[in-house]
Amino acid sequence: MGNTFGKIFKLTTFGESHGKAIGGIIDGCPAGLELDFEAIQKQLDRRKPGQSKITTQRIESDTVEFLSGIFKGITTGTPIGFIIKNEDANSKDYSPIKDTFRPSHADFTYQTKYGIRDYRGGGRSSARETANWVVAGAIAQQILDKVGVKITAYVSAVGNIKLNKCHKDLDLSLIDSNMVKCPDNKIANKMITAIEKIKKEGDTIGGEITALATGVPAGWGEPVFDKLHADIGKGMLSINAVHGFKYGFGGVDICSSKGSEVNDSIVDASGKTKTNFSGGIQGGISNGNDIYCEVAFKPVATIMQKQDTIDKDGNKVVIKGKGRHDACVVPRAVPIVESMIALTVVDAYLRSRMNKI
């Protein structure tokens, strides 16, 4: 029913934005992994609401409680169950829209599919669900740490303010030095100003996140229907408000280029290439180079301005957003992007071990 992600390292999640709790079950995590719980909570803190003046002011500690699959801090190989309690739900903000469909939200489609919807914060369609993904992604990253793979993401655009720099020319240690999670403080300040301005206008704005996975060896990924870039793309496009995904690096438009301009020449036996237009993946399988992708987010659908829509009976009505919402989602989405790539790559790693004796 679309609640599970992964083939070997599987995450199944549950919960709604304004329910008692959200949570999940991670199945397929290898036994013997000593977990760094502080690292898991740190990722949750990077995603949680209320962390700065440019994010929603809903206050959630997003403290994860593990229920199973861990003994004395070490994974047992059995399903890892966890919950994150909702502490600051304000359901009354949503009472006025219980019979109304908000533009560009999932209200109408959920009502059409199920014949019922939880209108409190969007219910299951809320981005609050992604906190579950961050828990699983943080554990996946700890598995990848054992084999030298690192996932990193950062904000590279807010509206028309773009970073326009190669990740190799950036100091990625600066990602968390500002509230927008852009590793260039000068550009970050411009992004913050733009978000503050758009918020005062009662509007929202989109942006882009750049992500890379370093240390991935050649040979991970399954051909045909489970290509590595296809699975990463599915993970990215599963994130709320994601509107586009592309992989490959080079600063050129691949679709309008010639083959002679964008083919990646192999320069040594490890698979290293002169350029990386393929984004570290060829034929759906990693080639040993950095995996590179860009993720585009649309503006948050809830705006504090009047909009035309319809109610459940088809009557035309006017609606205006109410409550606590992000004016731009990309700063809080950075750890979500990292988590979905980590989940995809760890699955590819575990599957790769099954292909050889």
Secondary structure, DSSP 8 states (H G I E B T S, - for coil): ---EE-SSSEEEEEE-TTSSEEEEEEE---TT-B--HHHHHHHHHHH-TTSSTTS--------EEE-SSEETTEE-SS-EEEEEE-----GGGGGGGTTB--TTSSHHHHHHHHS----GGGGGGSGGGHHHHHHHHHHHHHHHHTTT-EEEEEEEEETTEE----GGGS-GGGGGGSTT--S-HHHHHHHHHHHHHHHHTT----EEEEEEEES--TT-S-SGGG-HHHHHHHHHHTSTTEEEEEE--SSS-GGGS-HHHH---B-STT--BS--TTTTEETTEE-SS-EEEEEEE---S--SSEEEEEBTTS-EEEEE--S---S--HHHHHHHHHHHHHHHHHHHHHHHTTS--
